[in-house]
Structure formats: C-alpha cells, structure tokens
Amino acid sequence: MIILGRKSINSNIISDMEDIVNKLKIFIEDEARSCSMDFGCITPLYVYRMWGGSLSLEEIEAAFKEVDIQNERK
C-alpha cells in the first residue's frame, strides 16, 4: 500500500506510467502542502522510500522525467 499524503492506494492499482505520473504529481503536491520542503529534496529515492518500495526505483525515475517534461511544456 502506498500512502499519498492522507490518501492511500493499493500498489496494484498503479498499472502503467500514466498512473505512476499522476500519483507522483499528487504526492509532490501533498508534500509541498504538508511542509516547507524544497522541491529539490523530493527525489526518486525519497519517493521510493515513502511509497515503501512498492514500485521500482527505475519506474519512479522515469515518472520524474515525465513530470519534468510536462512541466517544461507549460
């Protein structure tokens, strides 16, 4: 089970990259709201640990790249 802020989801719900990217965006937004953490401190390894290793580090790193690409388009 992954805890996203106050929300939790089953790891088997995250089935493809789009789902991972969406969950990552929610997680980053929740982290930004819950503390004064610098966005640079939210790394793939931090997310991996916070999500309890339910996704591979490689999948999380790929999702980070996708989030960066989407942010650059805005």
ROFI-510410 format. One record per atom (N, C-alpha, C, O, CB): atom name; residue number from 1; x, y, z. Coordinates in steps of 0.05 Angstrom, whole numbers. Glycine has a CB too. Layout:
<atoms>
{name=CA&resi=NUM&x=X&y=Y&z=Z} $
...
</atoms>
This chain:
<atoms>
{name=N&resi=1&x=17&y=-23&z=0} $
{name=CA&resi=1&x=0&y=0&z=0} $
{name=C&resi=1&x=18&y=25&z=0} $
{name=O&resi=1&x=38&y=26&z=14} $
{name=CB&resi=1&x=-19&y=0&z=24} $
{name=N&resi=2&x=10&y=44&z=-16} $
{name=CA&resi=2&x=25&y=69&z=-18} $
{name=C&resi=2&x=9&y=91&z=-4} $
{name=O&resi=2&x=-16&y=93&z=-8} $
{name=CB&resi=2&x=30&y=77&z=-48} $
{name=N&resi=3&x=22&y=106&z=13} $
{name=CA&resi=3&x=9&y=129&z=27} $
{name=C&resi=3&x=16&y=154&z=11} $
{name=O&resi=3&x=39&y=161&z=8} $
{name=CB&resi=3&x=18&y=130&z=57} $
{name=N&resi=4&x=-4&y=168&z=2} $
{name=CA&resi=4&x=-1&y=193&z=-12} $
{name=C&resi=4&x=-13&y=215&z=5} $
{name=O&resi=4&x=-37&y=219&z=4} $
{name=CB&resi=4&x=-14&y=192&z=-41} $
{name=N&resi=5&x=3&y=228&z=20} $
{name=CA&resi=5&x=-7&y=248&z=39} $
{name=C&resi=5&x=-26&y=234&z=58} $
{name=O&resi=5&x=-17&y=216&z=73} $
{name=CB&resi=5&x=-22&y=271&z=24} $
{name=N&resi=6&x=-51&y=241&z=58} $
{name=CA&resi=6&x=-71&y=228&z=75} $
{name=C&resi=6&x=-86&y=206&z=60} $
{name=O&resi=6&x=-102&y=191&z=71} $
{name=CB&resi=6&x=-91&y=248&z=85} $
{name=N&resi=7&x=-80&y=203&z=34} $
{name=CA&resi=7&x=-93&y=183&z=18} $
{name=C&resi=7&x=-76&y=158&z=16} $
{name=O&resi=7&x=-51&y=159&z=18} $
{name=CB&resi=7&x=-99&y=194&z=-10} $
{name=N&resi=8&x=-89&y=135&z=13} $
{name=CA&resi=8&x=-73&y=111&z=8} $
{name=C&resi=8&x=-85&y=96&z=-16} $
{name=O&resi=8&x=-109&y=98&z=-21} $
{name=CB&resi=8&x=-73&y=93&z=33} $
{name=N&resi=9&x=-68&y=82&z=-30} $
{name=CA&resi=9&x=-77&y=67&z=-53} $
{name=C&resi=9&x=-63&y=40&z=-53} $
{name=O&resi=9&x=-42&y=37&z=-41} $
{name=CB&resi=9&x=-71&y=82&z=-80} $
{name=N&resi=10&x=-76&y=21&z=-65} $
{name=CA&resi=10&x=-63&y=-5&z=-68} $
{name=C&resi=10&x=-43&y=-3&z=-91} $
{name=O&resi=10&x=-49&y=9&z=-111} $
{name=CB&resi=10&x=-84&y=-27&z=-74} $
{name=N&resi=11&x=-20&y=-15&z=-87} $
{name=CA&resi=11&x=1&y=-13&z=-108} $
{name=C&resi=11&x=-8&y=-27&z=-133} $
{name=O&resi=11&x=3&y=-21&z=-155} $
{name=CB&resi=11&x=27&y=-26&z=-98} $
{name=N&resi=12&x=-26&y=-46&z=-132} $
{name=CA&resi=12&x=-35&y=-60&z=-157} $
{name=C&resi=12&x=-53&y=-42&z=-174} $
{name=O&resi=12&x=-58&y=-49&z=-197} $
{name=CB&resi=12&x=-49&y=-86&z=-150} $
{name=N&resi=13&x=-62&y=-20&z=-163} $
{name=CA&resi=13&x=-78&y=-1&z=-179} $
{name=C&resi=13&x=-60&y=14&z=-198} $
{name=O&resi=13&x=-68&y=22&z=-220} $
{name=CB&resi=13&x=-93&y=19&z=-160} $
{name=N&resi=14&x=-35&y=19&z=-190} $
{name=CA&resi=14&x=-16&y=33&z=-207} $
{name=C&resi=14&x=-6&y=13&z=-228} $
{name=O&resi=14&x=10&y=-4&z=-223} $
{name=CB&resi=14&x=8&y=45&z=-191} $
{name=N&resi=15&x=-17&y=15&z=-252} $
{name=CA&resi=15&x=-12&y=-5&z=-272} $
{name=C&resi=15&x=5&y=5&z=-296} $
{name=O&resi=15&x=17&y=-12&z=-309} $
{name=CB&resi=15&x=-38&y=-15&z=-282} $
{name=N&resi=16&x=5&y=30&z=-301} $
{name=CA&resi=16&x=21&y=40&z=-323} $
{name=C&resi=16&x=34&y=67&z=-317} $
{name=O&resi=16&x=29&y=78&z=-295} $
{name=CB&resi=16&x=3&y=42&z=-349} $
{name=N&resi=17&x=50&y=76&z=-335} $
{name=CA&resi=17&x=66&y=100&z=-330} $
{name=C&resi=17&x=48&y=124&z=-325} $
{name=O&resi=17&x=54&y=141&z=-308} $
{name=CB&resi=17&x=85&y=106&z=-353} $
{name=N&resi=18&x=26&y=127&z=-339} $
{name=CA&resi=18&x=8&y=149&z=-335} $
{name=C&resi=18&x=-3&y=150&z=-306} $
{name=O&resi=18&x=-4&y=171&z=-294} $
{name=CB&resi=18&x=-16&y=148&z=-355} $
{name=N&resi=19&x=-10&y=126&z=-296} $
{name=CA&resi=19&x=-19&y=125&z=-268} $
{name=C&resi=19&x=4&y=133&z=-249} $
{name=O&resi=19&x=-1&y=147&z=-229} $
{name=CB&resi=19&x=-28&y=96&z=-262} $
{name=N&resi=20&x=27&y=123&z=-254} $
{name=CA&resi=20&x=50&y=130&z=-236} $
{name=C&resi=20&x=55&y=160&z=-237} $
{name=O&resi=20&x=59&y=172&z=-216} $
{name=CB&resi=20&x=75&y=115&z=-245} $
{name=N&resi=21&x=55&y=172&z=-260} $
{name=CA&resi=21&x=59&y=201&z=-263} $
{name=C&resi=21&x=38&y=216&z=-248} $
{name=O&resi=21&x=44&y=235&z=-233} $
{name=CB&resi=21&x=60&y=209&z=-293} $
{name=N&resi=22&x=13&y=208&z=-251} $
{name=CA&resi=22&x=-9&y=222&z=-236} $
{name=C&resi=22&x=-6&y=220&z=-206} $
{name=O&resi=22&x=-9&y=239&z=-192} $
{name=CB&resi=22&x=-36&y=211&z=-245} $
{name=N&resi=23&x=1&y=196&z=-197} $
{name=CA&resi=23&x=5&y=192&z=-168} $
{name=C&resi=23&x=29&y=208&z=-158} $
{name=O&resi=23&x=29&y=218&z=-136} $
{name=CB&resi=23&x=9&y=162&z=-162} $
{name=N&resi=24&x=50&y=209&z=-174} $
{name=CA&resi=24&x=74&y=225&z=-167} $
{name=C&resi=24&x=67&y=254&z=-164} $
{name=O&resi=24&x=76&y=267&z=-145} $
{name=CB&resi=24&x=96&y=220&z=-187} $
{name=N&resi=25&x=51&y=265&z=-183} $
{name=CA&resi=25&x=43&y=293&z=-182} $
{name=C&resi=25&x=28&y=298&z=-156} $
{name=O&resi=25&x=32&y=318&z=-143} $
{name=CB&resi=25&x=26&y=301&z=-207} $
{name=N&resi=26&x=9&y=281&z=-150} $
{name=CA&resi=26&x=-7&y=284&z=-125} $
{name=C&resi=26&x=11&y=283&z=-101} $
{name=O&resi=26&x=8&y=299&z=-82} $
{name=CB&resi=26&x=-28&y=262&z=-123} $
{name=N&resi=27&x=30&y=264&z=-101} $
{name=CA&resi=27&x=49&y=262&z=-78} $
{name=C&resi=27&x=65&y=287&z=-75} $
{name=O&resi=27&x=68&y=297&z=-53} $
{name=CB&resi=27&x=67&y=238&z=-83} $
{name=N&resi=28&x=76&y=298&z=-97} $
{name=CA&resi=28&x=92&y=322&z=-95} $
{name=C&resi=28&x=76&y=345&z=-85} $
{name=O&resi=28&x=85&y=361&z=-68} $
{name=CB&resi=28&x=104&y=328&z=-123} $
{name=N&resi=29&x=51&y=348&z=-95} $
{name=CA&resi=29&x=34&y=370&z=-86} $
{name=C&resi=29&x=28&y=367&z=-56} $
{name=O&resi=29&x=28&y=387&z=-41} $
{name=CB&resi=29&x=8&y=370&z=-102} $
{name=N&resi=30&x=22&y=342&z=-47} $
{name=CA&resi=30&x=16&y=338&z=-19} $
{name=C&resi=30&x=40&y=344&z=-2} $
{name=O&resi=30&x=38&y=355&z=20} $
{name=CB&resi=30&x=7&y=309&z=-15} $
{name=N&resi=31&x=64&y=336&z=-11} $
{name=CA&resi=31&x=88&y=342&z=4} $
{name=C&resi=31&x=93&y=372&z=6} $
{name=O&resi=31&x=101&y=382&z=27} $
{name=CB&resi=31&x=113&y=328&z=-9} $
{name=N&resi=32&x=87&y=386&z=-15} $
{name=CA&resi=32&x=91&y=415&z=-15} $
{name=C&resi=32&x=72&y=429&z=4} $
{name=O&resi=32&x=79&y=448&z=18} $
{name=CB&resi=32&x=87&y=427&z=-43} $
{name=N&resi=33&x=48&y=418&z=6} $
{name=CA&resi=33&x=28&y=430&z=24} $
{name=C&resi=33&x=34&y=423&z=54} $
{name=O&resi=33&x=28&y=439&z=71} $
{name=CB&resi=33&x=0&y=420&z=17} $
{name=N&resi=34&x=44&y=399&z=58} $
{name=CA&resi=34&x=47&y=390&z=86} $
{name=C&resi=34&x=71&y=400&z=100} $
{name=O&resi=34&x=72&y=399&z=125} $
{name=CB&resi=34&x=47&y=360&z=86} $
{name=N&resi=35&x=91&y=410&z=86} $
{name=CA&resi=35&x=115&y=420&z=99} $
{name=C&resi=35&x=129&y=441&z=81} $
{name=O&resi=35&x=121&y=445&z=59} $
{name=CB&resi=35&x=134&y=397&z=106} $
{name=N&resi=36&x=149&y=453&z=92} $
{name=CA&resi=36&x=164&y=473&z=77} $
{name=C&resi=36&x=188&y=460&z=62} $
{name=O&resi=36&x=209&y=472&z=61} $
{name=CB&resi=36&x=173&y=496&z=95} $
{name=N&resi=37&x=183&y=436&z=52} $
{name=CA&resi=37&x=205&y=422&z=39} $
{name=C&resi=37&x=211&y=434&z=11} $
{name=O&resi=37&x=193&y=441&z=-4} $
{name=CB&resi=37&x=198&y=392&z=36} $
{name=N&resi=38&x=236&y=437&z=5} $
{name=CA&resi=38&x=245&y=446&z=-21} $
{name=C&resi=38&x=239&y=424&z=-41} $
{name=O&resi=38&x=245&y=401&z=-36} $
{name=CB&resi=38&x=275&y=454&z=-20} $
{name=N&resi=39&x=229&y=431&z=-65} $
{name=CA&resi=39&x=223&y=411&z=-85} $
{name=C&resi=39&x=248&y=395&z=-93} $
{name=O&resi=39&x=245&y=372&z=-101} $
{name=CB&resi=39&x=211&y=424&z=-110} $
{name=N&resi=40&x=271&y=407&z=-90} $
{name=CA&resi=40&x=296&y=393&z=-96} $
{name=C&resi=40&x=301&y=370&z=-77} $
{name=O&resi=40&x=317&y=352&z=-83} $
{name=CB&resi=40&x=319&y=412&z=-95} $
{name=N&resi=41&x=288&y=370&z=-54} $
{name=CA&resi=41&x=292&y=348&z=-35} $
{name=C&resi=41&x=274&y=324&z=-41} $
{name=O&resi=41&x=278&y=302&z=-30} $
{name=CB&resi=41&x=285&y=359&z=-7} $
{name=N&resi=42&x=255&y=328&z=-59} $
{name=CA&resi=42&x=237&y=305&z=-66} $
{name=C&resi=42&x=251&y=291&z=-90} $
{name=O&resi=42&x=248&y=300&z=-113} $
{name=CB&resi=42&x=208&y=315&z=-74} $
{name=N&resi=43&x=265&y=270&z=-84} $
{name=CA&resi=43&x=280&y=255&z=-104} $
{name=C&resi=43&x=266&y=228&z=-109} $
{name=O&resi=43&x=249&y=220&z=-94} $
{name=CB&resi=43&x=309&y=251&z=-95} $
{name=N&resi=44&x=274&y=215&z=-131} $
{name=CA&resi=44&x=263&y=188&z=-135} $
{name=C&resi=44&x=268&y=169&z=-112} $
{name=O&resi=44&x=250&y=153&z=-105} $
{name=CB&resi=44&x=275&y=177&z=-160} $
{name=N&resi=45&x=291&y=171&z=-99} $
{name=CA&resi=45&x=297&y=154&z=-77} $
{name=C&resi=45&x=279&y=160&z=-53} $
{name=O&resi=45&x=269&y=142&z=-39} $
{name=CB&resi=45&x=326&y=156&z=-69} $
{name=N&resi=46&x=274&y=186&z=-48} $
{name=CA&resi=46&x=256&y=194&z=-27} $
{name=C&resi=46&x=228&y=183&z=-32} $
{name=O&resi=46&x=215&y=172&z=-13} $
{name=CB&resi=46&x=254&y=225&z=-24} $
{name=N&resi=47&x=218&y=185&z=-56} $
{name=CA&resi=47&x=191&y=175&z=-63} $
{name=C&resi=47&x=191&y=145&z=-60} $
{name=O&resi=47&x=172&y=133&z=-49} $
{name=CB&resi=47&x=183&y=183&z=-92} $
{name=N&resi=48&x=211&y=131&z=-70} $
{name=CA&resi=48&x=214&y=102&z=-67} $
{name=C&resi=48&x=211&y=94&z=-38} $
{name=O&resi=48&x=196&y=75&z=-32} $
{name=CB&resi=48&x=241&y=92&z=-78} $
{name=N&resi=49&x=225&y=107&z=-20} $
{name=CA&resi=49&x=224&y=100&z=8} $
{name=C&resi=49&x=197&y=107&z=20} $
{name=O&resi=49&x=186&y=91&z=36} $
{name=CB&resi=49&x=246&y=115&z=24} $
{name=N&resi=50&x=185&y=130&z=13} $
{name=CA&resi=50&x=159&y=138&z=24} $
{name=C&resi=50&x=137&y=120&z=14} $
{name=O&resi=50&x=118&y=115&z=29} $
{name=CB&resi=50&x=153&y=167&z=16} $
{name=N&resi=51&x=140&y=109&z=-10} $
{name=CA&resi=51&x=120&y=90&z=-20} $
{name=C&resi=51&x=126&y=61&z=-13} $
{name=O&resi=51&x=113&y=43&z=-22} $
{name=CB&resi=51&x=118&y=93&z=-51} $
{name=N&resi=52&x=145&y=58&z=4} $
{name=CA&resi=52&x=151&y=31&z=15} $
{name=C&resi=52&x=163&y=11&z=-5} $
{name=O&resi=52&x=160&y=-13&z=-1} $
{name=CB&resi=52&x=126&y=20&z=26} $
{name=N&resi=53&x=175&y=21&z=-26} $
{name=CA&resi=53&x=188&y=4&z=-45} $
{name=C&resi=53&x=168&y=-12&z=-62} $
{name=O&resi=53&x=175&y=-32&z=-74} $
{name=CB&resi=53&x=206&y=-15&z=-31} $
{name=N&resi=54&x=143&y=-3&z=-63} $
{name=CA&resi=54&x=123&y=-17&z=-78} $
{name=C&resi=54&x=126&y=-15&z=-108} $
{name=O&resi=54&x=115&y=-31&z=-124} $
{name=CB&resi=54&x=95&y=-8&z=-70} $
{name=N&resi=55&x=141&y=5&z=-117} $
{name=CA&resi=55&x=148&y=8&z=-146} $
{name=C&resi=55&x=178&y=8&z=-147} $
{name=O&resi=55&x=192&y=15&z=-128} $
{name=CB&resi=55&x=136&y=34&z=-158} $
{name=N&resi=56&x=188&y=0&z=-170} $
{name=CA&resi=56&x=217&y=0&z=-173} $
{name=C&resi=56&x=227&y=29&z=-175} $
{name=O&resi=56&x=213&y=47&z=-184} $
{name=CB&resi=56&x=226&y=-16&z=-198} $
{name=N&resi=57&x=252&y=33&z=-167} $
{name=CA&resi=57&x=264&y=59&z=-168} $
{name=C&resi=57&x=266&y=68&z=-197} $
{name=O&resi=57&x=263&y=92&z=-203} $
{name=CB&resi=57&x=293&y=58&z=-156} $
{name=N&resi=58&x=270&y=50&z=-216} $
{name=CA&resi=58&x=271&y=57&z=-244} $
{name=C&resi=58&x=244&y=68&z=-254} $
{name=O&resi=58&x=244&y=88&z=-270} $
{name=CB&resi=58&x=279&y=33&z=-261} $
{name=N&resi=59&x=222&y=56&z=-245} $
{name=CA&resi=59&x=196&y=66&z=-253} $
{name=C&resi=59&x=191&y=95&z=-242} $
{name=O&resi=59&x=180&y=112&z=-256} $
{name=CB&resi=59&x=173&y=47&z=-244} $
{name=N&resi=60&x=199&y=99&z=-218} $
{name=CA&resi=60&x=196&y=125&z=-205} $
{name=C&resi=60&x=214&y=146&z=-220} $
{name=O&resi=60&x=205&y=168&z=-224} $
{name=CB&resi=60&x=203&y=124&z=-175} $
{name=N&resi=61&x=238&y=138&z=-226} $
{name=CA&resi=61&x=256&y=157&z=-241} $
{name=C&resi=61&x=244&y=164&z=-268} $
{name=O&resi=61&x=246&y=187&z=-276} $
{name=CB&resi=61&x=284&y=144&z=-244} $
{name=N&resi=62&x=233&y=145&z=-282} $
{name=CA&resi=62&x=220&y=150&z=-308} $
{name=C&resi=62&x=196&y=169&z=-304} $
{name=O&resi=62&x=192&y=186&z=-321} $
{name=CB&resi=62&x=211&y=124&z=-321} $
{name=N&resi=63&x=181&y=165&z=-283} $
{name=CA&resi=63&x=158&y=183&z=-278} $
{name=C&resi=63&x=168&y=211&z=-272} $
{name=O&resi=63&x=155&y=231&z=-280} $
{name=CB&resi=63&x=142&y=172&z=-254} $
{name=N&resi=64&x=190&y=214&z=-257} $
{name=CA&resi=64&x=201&y=241&z=-252} $
{name=C&resi=64&x=208&y=254&z=-278} $
{name=O&resi=64&x=203&y=278&z=-282} $
{name=CB&resi=64&x=226&y=238&z=-234} $
{name=N&resi=65&x=220&y=240&z=-296} $
{name=CA&resi=65&x=228&y=251&z=-322} $
{name=C&resi=65&x=203&y=261&z=-337} $
{name=O&resi=65&x=203&y=282&z=-350} $
{name=CB&resi=65&x=243&y=231&z=-339} $
{name=N&resi=66&x=182&y=245&z=-336} $
{name=CA&resi=66&x=157&y=252&z=-350} $
{name=C&resi=66&x=144&y=277&z=-337} $
{name=O&resi=66&x=134&y=294&z=-351} $
{name=CB&resi=66&x=137&y=228&z=-348} $
{name=N&resi=67&x=145&y=279&z=-311} $
{name=CA&resi=67&x=134&y=302&z=-297} $
{name=C&resi=67&x=151&y=327&z=-305} $
{name=O&resi=67&x=139&y=348&z=-310} $
{name=CB&resi=67&x=135&y=298&z=-266} $
{name=N&resi=68&x=177&y=324&z=-307} $
{name=CA&resi=68&x=194&y=346&z=-316} $
{name=C&resi=68&x=187&y=355&z=-344} $
{name=O&resi=68&x=186&y=379&z=-350} $
{name=CB&resi=68&x=224&y=339&z=-314} $
{name=N&resi=69&x=183&y=336&z=-362} $
{name=CA&resi=69&x=176&y=342&z=-390} $
{name=C&resi=69&x=149&y=357&z=-391} $
{name=O&resi=69&x=146&y=376&z=-405} $
{name=CB&resi=69&x=175&y=317&z=-407} $
{name=N&resi=70&x=130&y=347&z=-375} $
{name=CA&resi=70&x=103&y=360&z=-375} $
{name=C&resi=70&x=105&y=389&z=-364} $
{name=O&resi=70&x=91&y=407&z=-373} $
{name=CB&resi=70&x=84&y=344&z=-359} $
{name=N&resi=71&x=122&y=393&z=-344} $
{name=CA&resi=71&x=125&y=419&z=-332} $
{name=C&resi=71&x=139&y=438&z=-351} $
{name=O&resi=71&x=132&y=462&z=-351} $
{name=CB&resi=71&x=141&y=417&z=-305} $
{name=N&resi=72&x=157&y=428&z=-367} $
{name=CA&resi=72&x=170&y=445&z=-387} $
{name=C&resi=72&x=151&y=455&z=-409} $
{name=O&resi=72&x=155&y=476&z=-420} $
{name=CB&resi=72&x=194&y=430&z=-399} $
{name=N&resi=73&x=131&y=439&z=-415} $
{name=CA&resi=73&x=111&y=446&z=-435} $
{name=C&resi=73&x=93&y=469&z=-427} $
{name=O&resi=73&x=81&y=482&z=-443} $
{name=CB&resi=73&x=95&y=422&z=-443} $
{name=N&resi=74&x=90&y=473&z=-401} $
{name=CA&resi=74&x=72&y=494&z=-390} $
{name=C&resi=74&x=83&y=521&z=-393} $
{name=O&resi=74&x=70&y=541&z=-385} $
{name=CB&resi=74&x=65&y=488&z=-362} $
</atoms>
